[in-house]
Amino acid sequence: MKKRLLRSLSPLAARLPLEWLLRISGQKLFLPFYHSVQIDRALPHIKHLYDLRSLETFEKDLDFLLTYYQAIDLASLYQQLQTGQAFERPSFLLSFDDGLREVYDHIAPLLLKKGIPATFFLNSAFIDNRDLFFRYKASLLTEQLESKSISDATKAEIKAITNTNKLTDIKYQDRFILDKVAELLEFSFQDFLKEQQPYMTQAQIQYLLDQGFSIGAHSIDHPLYKDLNLQEQLRQTRESQHFIDRLFSPAIKAFAFPFTDDGISKRYFEKIKAEEITDISFGTAGLKKDSAAFHLQRFPVEAFPFEMHKLVSSEYFYYFGKAFLGKNKIQRK
C-alpha cells in the first residue's frame, strides 16, 4: 500500500524544494538502508525477492544525500540520542542488512572514497558462510526451476510438499521444506555457500571495522519477529548480539530488526533495556517516530524503485499526511 501511495505522491512531492520539506517537517534525521548492489548480473539468491539498485544508481543516491544531508556515524547518532540535542544540520546514517559480500567488494570502497560512514547489520548464523537465509534459499530454488529442465514428476513432488505456487511464499516456520525441495532438485546450498560465498567473513568484517565502519546484530537467522513469541524474539536478539559482541567487541551494541519491527510489544523493549542487550535498535517504518526509547525507524530504499530525490521527497510528503492523521508515531502496547 505504501509503495502505491509513494508512487502516486512522487510527481507532486518532487516539485517541492527538499530544503522546505526538511524545514517544515522538523525531521532532520534520515536513515536509509540497503542490502546489496547489482554489479553485472542479478544475484540468483536475491533475484526473485526484490530488485537491487545498480552500483551506478547507488552512487547517484549517495551524491544526492550528500547534497542535502551530512553523513554521520553510529557513534554520533547514539550520542545525539543520549543528549537529546537535535543535529544542527540535516543528517543521515547509512546502513546495510544481512552482511552480504558485495558490501566488502563494492560498497565499502565507494563509501571510503566519498568519506561516508555506515553500519552493517549481521546475522550471526550466516557470518563465514556457515548457513543461508531461508528466503535466499527460496530464490535460488526458484532460479533452478526457471532455468533448468525439470521433469513433470519432480514438479508434482515439489507441489505436493510445498502446497504453494511460489517458493518465496514459504515462511520461516516452514523453512525445512526448502531443504526437501533442494534434495529433489539435486541442488546443494552448501556448495553454493562454498563456491559463491555470498556473505562476508570474520576477516572481512574486521577489515571494515578497522576502516572506521560500525556493525550491529540482525538476529540469528532472519525470522519475521511478529511470527515469534516473546521468548523467541528475545533469544534471537540476545544470542545474535552476544555473538557479535564476542567476535568484534563493538563500542555500541546496535540491533536492526529483520524484515520489520511491526507488532513488537512494549514488553520486548522493556526486557531488552532491562538486560542491557542493546544500546540502540532500528525498525523499518521510514520517517516515523516511536514510543520505545532508543528505537529509531530506517527507510528501506530498495522497496521503492524511484530516483532518490523522488523517494526522499515523497517520504517527507507522506510524513506530513501521517502527522495530519495523528499516525506518525508508533505506540507500543
One Martini backbone bead per residue (centre of mass of N, CA, C, O) as a GRO file, in nm:
protein
  333
    1MET     BB    1   0.059   0.062  -0.022
    2LYS     BB    2   0.296   0.260   0.011
    3LYS     BB    3   0.404   0.233  -0.276
    4ARG     BB    4   0.156   0.355  -0.414
    5LEU     BB    5   0.159   0.627  -0.268
    6LEU     BB    6   0.445   0.718  -0.353
    7ARG     BB    7   0.392   0.707  -0.654
    8SER     BB    8   0.159   0.924  -0.649
    9LEU     BB    9   0.336   1.152  -0.494
   10SER     BB   10   0.606   1.207  -0.652
   11PRO     BB   11   0.533   1.434  -0.860
   12LEU     BB   12   0.465   1.647  -0.640
   13ALA     BB   13   0.706   1.624  -0.439
   14ALA     BB   14   0.936   1.688  -0.655
   15ARG     BB   15   0.849   2.005  -0.669
   16LEU     BB   16   0.954   2.027  -0.389
   17PRO     BB   17   1.161   2.158  -0.177
   18LEU     BB   18   1.360   1.996   0.042
   19GLU     BB   19   1.428   2.223   0.235
   20TRP     BB   20   1.131   2.274   0.309
   21LEU     BB   21   1.060   1.991   0.413
   22LEU     BB   22   1.271   1.988   0.637
   23ARG     BB   23   1.179   2.240   0.794
   24ILE     BB   24   0.863   2.176   0.845
   25SER     BB   25   0.907   1.885   0.973
   26GLY     BB   26   1.177   1.853   1.167
   27GLN     BB   27   1.330   1.618   0.996
   28LYS     BB   28   1.685   1.564   1.011
   29LEU     BB   29   1.653   1.246   1.006
   30PHE     BB   30   1.801   0.992   0.791
   31LEU     BB   31   1.757   0.614   0.738
   32PRO     BB   32   1.903   0.450   0.509
   33PHE     BB   33   1.862   0.118   0.352
   34TYR     BB   34   2.037  -0.182   0.256
   35HIS     BB   35   2.201  -0.472   0.107
   36SER     BB   36   2.288  -0.425  -0.201
   37VAL     BB   37   2.436  -0.471  -0.531
   38GLN     BB   38   2.439  -0.447  -0.879
   39ILE     BB   39   2.661  -0.524  -1.130
   40ASP     BB   40   2.618  -0.751  -1.394
   41ARG     BB   41   2.409  -0.932  -1.229
   42ALA     BB   42   2.183  -1.115  -1.097
   43LEU     BB   43   2.128  -1.241  -0.792
   44PRO     BB   44   1.997  -1.551  -0.729
   45HIS     BB   45   1.931  -1.502  -0.408
   46ILE     BB   46   1.757  -1.219  -0.497
   47LYS     BB   47   1.598  -1.199  -0.771
   48HIS     BB   48   1.302  -1.320  -0.635
   49LEU     BB   49   1.255  -1.067  -0.417
   50TYR     BB   50   1.435  -0.810  -0.517
   51ASP     BB   51   1.553  -0.500  -0.620
   52LEU     BB   52   1.848  -0.383  -0.716
   53ARG     BB   53   2.086  -0.151  -0.719
   54SER     BB   54   2.304  -0.011  -0.886
   55LEU     BB   55   2.606   0.125  -0.850
   56GLU     BB   56   2.535   0.385  -1.000
   57THR     BB   57   2.274   0.450  -0.845
   58PHE     BB   58   2.398   0.449  -0.565
   59GLU     BB   59   2.587   0.689  -0.616
   60LYS     BB   60   2.357   0.889  -0.670
   61ASP     BB   61   2.234   0.867  -0.393
   62LEU     BB   62   2.476   0.979  -0.239
   63ASP     BB   63   2.497   1.254  -0.379
   64PHE     BB   64   2.223   1.351  -0.289
   65LEU     BB   65   2.257   1.329   0.018
   66LEU     BB   66   2.512   1.522   0.028
   67THR     BB   67   2.350   1.780  -0.058
   68TYR     BB   68   2.135   1.770   0.215
   69TYR     BB   69   2.340   1.602   0.393
   70GLN     BB   70   2.500   1.467   0.664
   71ALA     BB   71   2.732   1.238   0.747
   72ILE     BB   72   2.697   0.981   0.988
   73ASP     BB   73   2.755   0.801   1.272
   74LEU     BB   74   2.672   0.594   1.525
   75ALA     BB   75   2.798   0.760   1.755
   76SER     BB   76   2.649   1.026   1.693
   77LEU     BB   77   2.365   0.917   1.724
   78TYR     BB   78   2.388   0.813   2.016
   79GLN     BB   79   2.462   1.083   2.143
   80GLN     BB   80   2.204   1.231   2.060
   81LEU     BB   81   2.012   1.049   2.223
   82GLN     BB   82   2.137   1.104   2.504
   83THR     BB   83   2.108   1.431   2.491
   84GLY     BB   84   1.865   1.543   2.288
   85GLN     BB   85   2.017   1.678   2.059
   86ALA     BB   86   1.990   1.823   1.775
   87PHE     BB   87   2.078   1.853   1.470
   88GLU     BB   88   2.183   2.119   1.289
   89ARG     BB   89   2.188   1.925   1.050
   90PRO     BB   90   2.104   1.737   0.818
   91SER     BB   91   2.097   1.371   0.857
   92PHE     BB   92   2.279   1.058   0.781
   93LEU     BB   93   2.244   0.698   0.816
   94LEU     BB   94   2.404   0.427   0.690
   95SER     BB   95   2.274   0.095   0.595
   96PHE     BB   96   2.323  -0.276   0.618
   97ASP     BB   97   2.195  -0.593   0.543
   98ASP     BB   98   2.323  -0.942   0.604
   99GLY     BB   99   2.634  -0.942   0.514
  100LEU     BB  100   2.721  -0.898   0.222
  101ARG     BB  101   2.978  -0.918  -0.007
  102GLU     BB  102   2.934  -0.642  -0.164
  103VAL     BB  103   3.019  -0.462   0.066
  104TYR     BB  104   3.324  -0.528   0.045
  105ASP     BB  105   3.376  -0.508  -0.273
  106HIS     BB  106   3.191  -0.218  -0.339
  107ILE     BB  107   3.075  -0.032  -0.115
  108ALA     BB  108   3.306   0.046   0.079
  109PRO     BB  109   3.498   0.181  -0.130
  110LEU     BB  110   3.296   0.409  -0.199
  111LEU     BB  111   3.264   0.524   0.087
  112LEU     BB  112   3.561   0.593   0.132
  113LYS     BB  113   3.588   0.792  -0.105
  114LYS     BB  114   3.340   0.980   0.023
  115GLY     BB  115   3.326   0.973   0.345
  116ILE     BB  116   3.115   0.738   0.442
  117PRO     BB  117   2.946   0.615   0.680
  118ALA     BB  118   2.863   0.282   0.828
  119THR     BB  119   2.624   0.015   0.895
  120PHE     BB  120   2.645  -0.342   0.972
  121PHE     BB  121   2.409  -0.603   0.963
  122LEU     BB  122   2.426  -0.923   1.138
  123ASN     BB  123   2.403  -1.266   1.102
  124SER     BB  124   2.528  -1.513   1.294
  125ALA     BB  125   2.472  -1.771   1.098
  126PHE     BB  126   2.626  -1.632   0.822
  127ILE     BB  127   2.893  -1.605   0.904
  128ASP     BB  128   3.119  -1.758   0.691
  129ASN     BB  129   2.907  -1.933   0.537
  130ARG     BB  130   2.728  -2.144   0.727
  131ASP     BB  131   2.458  -2.015   0.615
  132LEU     BB  132   2.112  -1.964   0.482
  133PHE     BB  133   1.871  -1.778   0.400
  134PHE     BB  134   1.555  -1.883   0.331
  135ARG     BB  135   1.496  -1.677   0.099
  136TYR     BB  136   1.749  -1.744  -0.067
  137LYS     BB  137   1.672  -2.031  -0.118
  138ALA     BB  138   1.411  -1.971  -0.275
  139SER     BB  139   1.550  -1.820  -0.508
  140LEU     BB  140   1.738  -2.044  -0.605
  141LEU     BB  141   1.510  -2.251  -0.669
  142THR     BB  142   1.359  -2.077  -0.869
  143GLU     BB  143   1.593  -2.064  -1.069
  144GLN     BB  144   1.599  -2.366  -1.126
  145LEU     BB  145   1.306  -2.392  -1.235
  146GLU     BB  146   1.354  -2.169  -1.473
  147SER     BB  147   1.651  -2.286  -1.601
  148LYS     BB  148   1.553  -2.584  -1.588
  149SER     BB  149   1.490  -2.916  -1.656
  150ILE     BB  150   1.185  -3.040  -1.527
  151SER     BB  151   1.008  -3.279  -1.428
  152ASP     BB  152   0.683  -3.357  -1.370
  153ALA     BB  153   0.732  -3.533  -1.121
  154THR     BB  154   0.896  -3.325  -0.958
  155LYS     BB  155   0.687  -3.101  -0.960
  156ALA     BB  156   0.474  -3.266  -0.806
  157GLU     BB  157   0.640  -3.307  -0.548
  158ILE     BB  158   0.677  -3.010  -0.481
  159LYS     BB  159   0.377  -2.940  -0.462
  160ALA     BB  160   0.311  -3.141  -0.229
  161ILE     BB  161   0.522  -3.011  -0.008
  162THR     BB  162   0.438  -2.691  -0.041
  163ASN     BB  163   0.151  -2.575  -0.126
  164THR     BB  164   0.277  -2.385  -0.368
  165ASN     BB  165   0.369  -2.162  -0.637
  166LYS     BB  166   0.571  -2.014  -0.424
  167LEU     BB  167   0.865  -2.033  -0.256
  168THR     BB  168   0.864  -1.727  -0.144
  169ASP     BB  169   0.608  -1.798   0.058
  170ILE     BB  170   0.774  -1.930   0.254
  171LYS     BB  171   0.816  -1.970   0.584
  172TYR     BB  172   1.016  -1.994   0.850
  173GLN     BB  173   0.859  -2.241   0.987
  174ASP     BB  174   0.895  -2.391   0.675
  175ARG     BB  175   1.206  -2.410   0.579
  176PHE     BB  176   1.254  -2.723   0.551
  177ILE     BB  177   1.123  -2.751   0.268
  178LEU     BB  178   1.364  -2.636   0.103
  179ASP     BB  179   1.549  -2.884   0.150
  180LYS     BB  180   1.366  -3.085   0.001
  181VAL     BB  181   1.371  -2.943  -0.273
  182ALA     BB  182   1.677  -2.958  -0.314
  183GLU     BB  183   1.687  -3.264  -0.332
  184LEU     BB  184   1.506  -3.292  -0.585
  185LEU     BB  185   1.714  -3.086  -0.750
  186GLU     BB  186   2.011  -3.130  -0.674
  187PHE     BB  187   2.074  -2.895  -0.457
  188SER     BB  188   2.349  -2.713  -0.302
  189PHE     BB  189   2.397  -2.493  -0.050
  190GLN     BB  190   2.689  -2.555   0.033
  191ASP     BB  191   2.814  -2.510  -0.245
  192PHE     BB  192   2.725  -2.219  -0.274
  193LEU     BB  193   2.872  -2.110  -0.024
  194LYS     BB  194   3.159  -2.201  -0.113
  195GLU     BB  195   3.168  -2.071  -0.407
  196GLN     BB  196   3.020  -1.774  -0.360
  197GLN     BB  197   3.017  -1.625  -0.096
  198PRO     BB  198   2.770  -1.413   0.002
  199TYR     BB  199   2.929  -1.364   0.263
  200MET     BB  200   3.096  -1.246   0.511
  201THR     BB  201   3.378  -1.247   0.691
  202GLN     BB  202   3.553  -1.190   0.966
  203ALA     BB  203   3.789  -1.049   0.823
  204GLN     BB  204   3.617  -0.845   0.662
  205ILE     BB  205   3.479  -0.713   0.902
  206GLN     BB  206   3.737  -0.620   1.045
  207TYR     BB  207   3.829  -0.434   0.820
  208LEU     BB  208   3.589  -0.239   0.839
  209LEU     BB  209   3.646  -0.154   1.127
  210ASP     BB  210   3.937  -0.044   1.067
  211GLN     BB  211   3.794   0.182   0.865
  212GLY     BB  212   3.531   0.292   1.064
  213PHE     BB  213   3.315   0.107   1.080
  214SER     BB  214   3.001  -0.042   1.169
  215ILE     BB  215   2.815  -0.273   1.382
  216GLY     BB  216   2.547  -0.527   1.399
  217ALA     BB  217   2.258  -0.685   1.473
  218HIS     BB  218   2.008  -0.938   1.290
  219SER     BB  219   1.998  -1.191   1.418
  220ILE     BB  220   2.042  -1.512   1.352
  221ASP     BB  221   1.811  -1.612   1.085
  222HIS     BB  222   1.576  -1.420   0.985
  223PRO     BB  223   1.301  -1.357   1.116
  224LEU     BB  224   0.969  -1.293   1.182
  225TYR     BB  225   0.887  -1.156   1.476
  226LYS     BB  226   0.563  -1.165   1.479
  227ASP     BB  227   0.585  -1.499   1.462
  228LEU     BB  228   0.692  -1.475   1.750
  229ASN     BB  229   0.758  -1.513   2.055
  230LEU     BB  230   0.901  -1.345   2.303
  231GLN     BB  231   1.131  -1.547   2.372
  232GLU     BB  232   1.236  -1.572   2.076
  233GLN     BB  233   1.297  -1.282   2.029
  234LEU     BB  234   1.506  -1.257   2.257
  235ARG     BB  235   1.697  -1.479   2.161
  236GLN     BB  236   1.772  -1.363   1.887
  237THR     BB  237   1.892  -1.103   2.002
  238ARG     BB  238   2.084  -1.199   2.224
  239GLU     BB  239   2.263  -1.406   2.059
  240SER     BB  240   2.352  -1.216   1.831
  241GLN     BB  241   2.476  -0.995   2.008
  242HIS     BB  242   2.681  -1.174   2.162
  243PHE     BB  243   2.833  -1.270   1.913
  244ILE     BB  244   2.932  -0.994   1.820
  245ASP     BB  245   3.073  -0.917   2.083
  246ARG     BB  246   3.283  -1.151   2.087
  247LEU     BB  247   3.418  -1.098   1.804
  248PHE     BB  248   3.423  -0.742   1.805
  249SER     BB  249   3.359  -0.533   2.026
  250PRO     BB  250   3.156  -0.309   2.014
  251ALA     BB  251   3.088   0.003   2.139
  252ILE     BB  252   2.801  -0.041   2.007
  253LYS     BB  253   2.482  -0.186   2.065
  254ALA     BB  254   2.333  -0.294   1.772
  255PHE     BB  255   1.990  -0.326   1.628
  256ALA     BB  256   1.818  -0.496   1.353
  257PHE     BB  257   1.536  -0.572   1.218
  258PRO     BB  258   1.399  -0.817   1.056
  259PHE     BB  259   1.211  -0.678   0.813
  260THR     BB  260   1.028  -0.602   1.096
  261ASP     BB  261   0.869  -0.422   1.389
  262ASP     BB  262   0.598  -0.514   1.360
  263GLY     BB  263   0.430  -0.592   1.668
  264ILE     BB  264   0.615  -0.498   1.884
  265SER     BB  265   0.642  -0.489   2.212
  266LYS     BB  266   0.692  -0.324   2.503
  267ARG     BB  267   0.812  -0.568   2.656
  268TYR     BB  268   1.056  -0.614   2.481
  269PHE     BB  269   1.198  -0.339   2.536
  270GLU     BB  270   1.214  -0.375   2.841
  271LYS     BB  271   1.396  -0.627   2.838
  272ILE     BB  272   1.631  -0.517   2.672
  273LYS     BB  273   1.694  -0.289   2.875
  274ALA     BB  274   1.729  -0.453   3.140
  275GLU     BB  275   1.966  -0.643   2.999
  276GLU     BB  276   2.151  -0.478   2.807
  277ILE     BB  277   2.167  -0.575   2.499
  278THR     BB  278   2.102  -0.285   2.384
  279ASP     BB  279   2.144   0.059   2.284
  280ILE     BB  280   2.032   0.030   1.980
  281SER     BB  281   1.749   0.048   1.751
  282PHE     BB  282   1.579  -0.085   1.442
  283GLY     BB  283   1.356  -0.018   1.193
  284THR     BB  284   1.117   0.005   0.880
  285ALA     BB  285   0.905   0.281   0.867
  286GLY     BB  286   1.062   0.532   0.838
  287LEU     BB  287   0.915   0.832   0.882
  288LYS     BB  288   0.910   0.769   1.230
  289LYS     BB  289   0.802   0.747   1.535
  290ASP     BB  290   0.880   0.623   1.879
  291SER     BB  291   0.805   0.505   2.204
  292ALA     BB  292   1.072   0.371   2.204
  293ALA     BB  293   1.359   0.379   2.343
  294PHE     BB  294   1.617   0.371   2.124
  295HIS     BB  295   1.411   0.366   1.866
  296LEU     BB  296   1.447   0.352   1.513
  297GLN     BB  297   1.365   0.455   1.176
  298ARG     BB  298   1.400   0.318   0.870
  299PHE     BB  299   1.473   0.319   0.510
  300PRO     BB  300   1.368   0.116   0.229
  301VAL     BB  301   1.496   0.165  -0.070
  302GLU     BB  302   1.442  -0.112  -0.238
  303ALA     BB  303   1.116  -0.085  -0.223
  304PHE     BB  304   1.176   0.173  -0.425
  305PRO     BB  305   1.178   0.254  -0.783
  306PHE     BB  306   1.332   0.536  -0.730
  307GLU     BB  307   1.452   0.820  -0.725
  308MET     BB  308   1.586   0.974  -0.460
  309HIS     BB  309   1.435   1.249  -0.473
  310LYS     BB  310   1.151   1.118  -0.486
  311LEU     BB  311   1.167   0.943  -0.237
  312VAL     BB  312   1.222   1.159  -0.021
  313SER     BB  313   0.992   1.356  -0.083
  314SER     BB  314   0.761   1.147  -0.046
  315GLU     BB  315   0.824   1.075   0.250
  316TYR     BB  316   0.770   1.359   0.362
  317PHE     BB  317   0.484   1.386   0.255
  318TYR     BB  318   0.380   1.136   0.407
  319TYR     BB  319   0.440   1.246   0.689
  320PHE     BB  320   0.230   1.470   0.685
  321GLY     BB  321  -0.017   1.284   0.661
  322LYS     BB  322   0.031   1.131   0.928
  323ALA     BB  323   0.024   1.381   1.110
  324PHE     BB  324  -0.268   1.468   1.043
  325LEU     BB  325  -0.370   1.166   1.152
  326GLY     BB  326  -0.186   1.069   1.397
  327LYS     BB  327   0.051   0.846   1.242
  328ASN     BB  328   0.376   0.930   1.328
  329LYS     BB  329   0.346   0.717   1.579
  330ILE     BB  330   0.461   0.448   1.761
  331GLN     BB  331   0.261   0.245   1.977
  332ARG     BB  332   0.337   0.052   2.237
  333LYS     BB  333   0.176  -0.257   2.400
   0.00000   0.00000   0.00000
